[in-house]
Each structure stands twice: as C-alpha cells, then as structure tokens.
Amino acid sequence: MDASLEKIADPTLAEMGKNLKEAMRMLENSQRRIEEENGKKPVSEDIPGPLQGSGQDMVSILQLVQNLMHGDEDEEPQSTRIQNIGEQGHMALLGHSLGAYISTLDKEKLRKLTTRILSDTTLWLRRIFRYENGCAYFHEEEREGLAKICRLAIHSRYEDFVVDGFDVLHNKKPVIYLSAAARPGLGQYLCNQLGLPLPCLCRVPCNTMFGSQHQMDIAFLEKLIKDDIERGRLPLLLVASAGTAAVGHTDKIGRLKELCEQYDIWLHVEGVNLATLALGYVSSSVLAATKCDSMTLTPGPWLGLPAVPAVTLYKHDDPALTLVAGLTSNKPADKLRALPLWLSLQYLGLDGIVERIKHACQLSQRLQESLKKVDHIKILVEDELSSPVVVFRFFQELPGSDPAFKAVPVSSVAPAAVGRERHACDALNHWLGEQLKQLVPMCGLTVMDLEGDGTCVRFSPLMTAAVLGTREEDVDQLITCIQSKLPVLTCTLQLREEFRQEVEGTAGLLYVDDPNWPGIGVVRYEHANDDNSSLKSDPEGEEIHTGLLKKLNELESDLIFKMGPEYKSMKSCIYIGLASDDVDISELVETIAVTAREIEENSRLLENMTEVVRKGIQEAQVQLQKANEERLLEEGVLRQIPVVGSVLNWFSPVQASQKGRSFNLTAGSLESTEHTYVYKVQGTGVTPPPTPSGTRSKQRLPGQKPFKRSLRGSDAVSETSSVSHIEDLEKVEQLSSGLEHSNPETHCPEQAPSVPAPMARQAEALQNKAQHPEDDRPQMGTRVQRFKI
C-alpha cells in the first residue's frame, strides 16, 4: 500500500492515507499487546489536566486515545466486542478524513465532487437492492430517515401545512400505523421529532389465530383504518417490517401494499431481511418491499463497515417538498455523508458485497439445520429458507405437564397452569444464553424476552458476522456448547419441582420462589425469632445462613451454594445452583434443615451459657460478700486491727475453713469448694450429654460425593449386607443347636458342661452382630460439637 500511496499526485492525500494507516497500526498493535499480556492494565490518564503549551506529537496523542479506549477492559471483559476492522474498514474511516479535506476546496469543485459522490452511491444502492427510480437520503441516526419520510408524507397530504402549520393538523389529525412487533421506542421518537401527540400513533396488533405471532394482523389493520376515516382522521403512513427487530419475521408486504394503495397511505419498510435483496434468490415476501414508497437500509453492520451512514431510499417527484422535508440539502457537508460509503462500496465491489451477505445467510441456515437435530431445542422462525435470523430456546415437557403449552401462546393459557414451568425455563434459557455468549463470543448472540415465547437466544449473522468475523467453525462450536449444556438444564428442570415439594414438607424451611434463579431452587431457614411479615434484613437469620453456607461448601459436593437476599425482600437465603447429575433431593433438604437447626441451637446454647455464667458470677459475688460478713462477726472486731489482730491470732489462732465457690458449666449452678480443700480432690461433676445429631446416616461408596443417588453400586452393597446378615443368623442357629445336642439337659445349670471359651465368644459375637447389623456399617454424617467457654 505504501508503493500505491507514492503514485498519488496530491501530497496531502498521500500523507493522509499514510497517517491513517500508521494510526490504525499503532492502535491495533497496542490492543494485541494488551491481549497477550493477560491482565496487565494500561495506565489510563483519564483525569483532565491543563492543556500543554508546547503541544504533543502524534504518537503521544494516539497512546492517550488507546489508553482511554481500552483502559477499563479488566473491569468488564465480557461486555466489549472488538470489531474486526479490515482494509474495507480503513476505507470507511478514511472517508471521514477526506470529508474534512474536501470541504476546503473551492465551491465549484466541491459542488461537482459532492454531486458525483451522491449520485454514484445512490445509483449503486438502488441497483444492488433492486429499488428502481428512487432517491437516497444518508443519515447517521437509523430512525432519522423515517422521521424525514413522515415529514414528506405530511407535506404531501396537507397542502396548506407550509402556510398554516399545525392548525391544519388540528382539523384532521394524521395517523401513523406501527406494528406491535416494531422496535421499542420508535413511535415515541417519531412523535418527538414531528411534534405530534401520542394519540396520532396507532399500534397494530400481530396475528393471534393464524400466521406468525410476530406478523401484523392485516384484517385488524383494515378495520382500524376504516374506523379512523369515520372519525374524521387521516391515515398517513404505515411502517412494515422485513425482518422484525426481535425474531426477524417479515410482514405480508404485498398485501399491505395493496391496502395502502386502496386508502392512499404511504408505505415504509425497514428490517434486516432487506439485505437479502442483493442475493440471486429472494423470497416473495421480501421482494415485495421493492414496490414500497420508501425503505431504510443499514449497510454498515451488514458489510462490517464502521462509521458509515444508514440510507433511506424513497420515491417522490416533487423536489421542493423533499427539500422542505429535509431529505435533500444544498449544503456540501450534508452531501459528503455518503463519502465513507462511496469509498467502501468501491473497495468491496459487487461480488464482495453479495459474498458477505450470502455468507451471513449460510451461517444462519447452518445453525438452523444443526439445531433441528438437537433435542429440547425449539426454533422460532417464520421461513426456514429465507430468514437470516435464528431464534431458539431450551424447553422440556415435564411429566404431568400439558403438551398443549408448546403450541398455544402463553397469553391464551391460564397463568396458573403455565406459571412455574414457564419461569423455570426462562431462567434456564437466560443462563444458557449468557453461557453461550461467553463461550462463543464470535457468534454475537443476544438474550431477549418475547411476550409469547419467553426468554430466547437470537443469532443474527447479518448484523454481527461481518463485524465479528464469524465463521462456520464458530457455528459448529456453538452447537457443541449447546449440546454440552443440555444435560445440566434437563436435570435441573426435573429436580426443581421435587425440591419445592421436599422443602414445603420439611419443618423449619421455607421455599422461596425466585423466577430469575437458574438452579434447583432457593430455600430459607426460619429460626425461632423469624418474623415472616417483615421484609427487612434479619441479622440473626443472616448469621445462621452464613454458617449454613460455610458448612454446605465444606461438604465438597458438585452443587454450587450461594447466599443472597430473598426475592422481593432483604432476608438472607441459600441459592442452590444447577445439577449436573442425579441428586438425592431428600438428603439435600434434610442436610440443610439439620445443619441450620444445629447452628441455631449452638448459637442459642452459647447465648444461654453466657447469660448463666454472668448470673453465676453475680450470685458468687453476693455469697462471698455474705461469707466475709459472717467471718467478721465470728472473729470479732479486735482481730481486724492490724497489730492487735496479729498478736491475738498468735495466742489464739482461728481454725476457719476456706470457703470458695465454683461454677458448674454442665449443671449451670454454684457449688462450694469446701470438698476440694478438705479432700484435696476436684469433683468431676456431671458428664454432659452428647450433642444430638439429626443428619441421616447414609452409606456411600468410595469416592461418592454427597447428595448423589446410589444406583447399582449401592444396591449391590445393600444386597451383600442383607446376605451376610442372613448368613450370620444361620451360623448362630447352627451353633446354638450344636450346643443343645451336645448337652440335652442344658436347662439345669448345675449339670451343664463347660463350653469352650472360643466357641462361646464366637457365638456371642455372632448373636450381637445378628441383632445389631447396623453397628457393622460405617456411620456417615455424624457431627461432634464441643463448646469452649
């Protein structure tokens, strides 16, 4: 490229291209170096400082820009997608620099150049996207073109609008029709730009009985138009979709065009599916968009071009009205908006443009065909052959659920019948989408909520493939990741209902219905002082749940336990994550309940013991004070005088016993120390009872983790234990019968012969083993607790 730059006669253009290439190289090398350093965050000097008087060189300024661009990547590494800027992207960026340079030319040269750029770009776009005899308006904001079209429609239908203004609209209010599946906020934006009240918007519902649930209901639209005409309103404009913002469905544009011609309504079409007009084969529904009055294209994301404008193609014969509406301009700066796109289209060429759009459509078809072979994945597509958008979600029919839920929209089914299963699937689909976004970032997936279908994952390669550089290998990796996550999702969904029933049947536990948690469930332990009517935080409950979380994590199971505030309140709960294998829910719930109860009892025992010790100390002080007073009365006043008392004690010593007090922690009472001083032996007191443990004793195989159901291995162990138990009983019976036969008069103790000691000990051991078989098994889960005061 350096050699080609040397051939340029204009030194300014050559220097501009060289500087742009050098700047992009520096920024890309810096970004690559940051990724290789793995976490070494560059120093971002984002604190404003004084402007240096001597100025800075280009390298220093670009270094500052690079630090500001990538300085916070360590904080949110998952939220930023670095666009794949190639040579075509450099051409688009060069267009902005050239626009500033071209604006310095004299007026005549500037007029000729801008006219040529605008006419060339308009001609190319019309031929690529099959829109004949139209004009083009280039705009930075994607919705700006539709706002200008609405102004053109108002000027066309209201002849006196230029003179009388909005007084004309008061007598006959205009109506703009939008689909219920249109982009959120589009109607509000149009009203703000046009100065119209919100009643001028009419939202057309989508189909409910026949056709796609994301297509405009044409019969209902016609009824709305007739009603507006009868009430003295003017149907002005209809916005149709060739690829809705959510799932990429296309309205029946041919039928809508006939309806608009019948009632003299302007038809505007927008959507991602308009990109397929550049391909050799186009579906009839999308091809009908070429007959509409106007259409908005977004070639930037379709072709992977940064900072290129959107384009609105329209058909109108009155240049004066288009000038008043703002669709045309005499300012050279407005015409230069097309310069980045003019450069990029020439660089790509027609074959390159078609190839990029075709590649994106092939990626979507590859994903659709692969997802059809995957169980528990539902695809939401209108036309599998033409839709470049793939929307899918995880689903599973649980035993006892109505299979009609799959085919009937949620809005037509009783909420009580859908409720729990719908929320569970939505939470799991949200988790699946976030996992796939992290594992396969090159696919550019999006997680979204649909009113009729719930939470879904969208793959729209026309909007992301050219930008991110998505390949077929990325789609294959996406399929592999989906298949690897399905066992976890199916197992978790099956265990959620069992967990809820088990928790509701366990005393002391409260099931928390959190629709946003993608796991087995959420549970809260209700301690003795728990106030269920309060939504405030509970310090005692938080302390119990903190200890419970620590105990559960120490078990080293495959489950993930977290603690957080309860859904719709501030009370602490235990969140149990997804299950990758079959989990023994009864053991899990029992362990949670018993462990939480033990933590509560231990805390209360410590509190009670502290109170008892405090009262005991106070009582001991009172008793010792009384003992001192009694000793003073017994010894007399003279013995308390220092010199006299010593002489008196020497002549007549007092034999007073040492009386002290000891506190028995086990009995919680004061005891005299007289026994200790007399017998020189300290009493042992009462042996404390063992701490009860409610955990279920369960036999596990070597290497088996907690909360795992025992399959064949555990059955074999139980069968072996039963067989050995029966054999022990048979040995005892044989040994007893042998002893009886050897001495038929064993009922007389005096005449009973002596039995050999080894045989007697064997018989006694076998009999004890037969009567208590559980003592021979290892005891699991027993907890020993000690308290030190």
Sequence and secondary structure as in RCSB ss.txt:
>XXXX:A:sequence
MDASLEKIADPTLAEMGKNLKEAMRMLENSQRRIEEENGKKPVSEDIPGPLQGSGQDMVSILQLVQNLMHGDEDE
EPQSTRIQNIGEQGHMALLGHSLGAYISTLDKEKLRKLTTRILSDTTLWLRRIFRYENGCAYFHEEEREGLAKIC
RLAIHSRYEDFVVDGFDVLHNKKPVIYLSAAARPGLGQYLCNQLGLPLPCLCRVPCNTMFGSQHQMDIAFLEKLI
KDDIERGRLPLLLVASAGTAAVGHTDKIGRLKELCEQYDIWLHVEGVNLATLALGYVSSSVLAATKCDSMTLTPG
PWLGLPAVPAVTLYKHDDPALTLVAGLTSNKPADKLRALPLWLSLQYLGLDGIVERIKHACQLSQRLQESLKKVD
HIKILVEDELSSPVVVFRFFQELPGSDPAFKAVPVSSVAPAAVGRERHACDALNHWLGEQLKQLVPMCGLTVMDL
EGDGTCVRFSPLMTAAVLGTREEDVDQLITCIQSKLPVLTCTLQLREEFRQEVEGTAGLLYVDDPNWPGIGVVRY
EHANDDNSSLKSDPEGEEIHTGLLKKLNELESDLIFKMGPEYKSMKSCIYIGLASDDVDISELVETIAVTAREIE
ENSRLLENMTEVVRKGIQEAQVQLQKANEERLLEEGVLRQIPVVGSVLNWFSPVQASQKGRSFNLTAGSLESTEH
TYVYKVQGTGVTPPPTPSGTRSKQRLPGQKPFKRSLRGSDAVSETSSVSHIEDLEKVEQLSSGLEHSNPETHCPE
QAPSVPAPMARQAEALQNKAQHPEDDRPQMGTRVQRFKI
>XXXX:A:secstr
 HHHHHT S HHHHHHHHHHHHHHHHHHHHHHHHHHHTS       S     SS   HHHHHHHHHHHHHTTTTT
 TTS       HHHHHHHHHHHHHHHHTTS HHHHHHHHHHHHHHHHHHHHHHTT  S EEEEESSTTHHHHHHH
HHHHHHH TTHHHHTHHHHHHS EEEEEETTS TTHHHHHHHHHT  GGGEEEE B SSSS TTSB HHHHHHHH
HHHHHTT EEEEEEEEBS TTT  B  HHHHHHHHHHHT EEEEE GGGGGGGSS   HHHHGGGGSSEEEE HH
HHHT TT  EEEEE  S HHHHHHHTSS S HHHHGGGHHHHHHHHHHHHHHHHHHHHHHHHHHHHHHHHHTTST
TEEE  S TTT   EEEEE    TT  GGGTTS GGGS HHHHHHHHHHHHHHHHHHHHHHHHH GGG  EEEEE
TTTEEEEEE HHHHHHHHT  HHHHHHHHHHHHHHHHHHHHHHHHHHHHHHHHHTSTTEEEE  TT  SSEEEEE
  TT  TT  S  HHHHHHHHHHHHHHHHT  SS EEEEE TTS  EEEEE   SS B HHHHHHHHHHHHHHHH
HHHHHHHHHHHHHHHHHHHHHHHHHHHHHHHHHHH SGGGSHHHHHHHHHHS        EEEETTTTEEEESHH
HHHHS                     TT  TTB   HHHHHHHHHHHHHHHHHHHHHHHHHHHHHHH TTTT GG
G     HHHHHHHHHHHHHHH GGGGS   S        
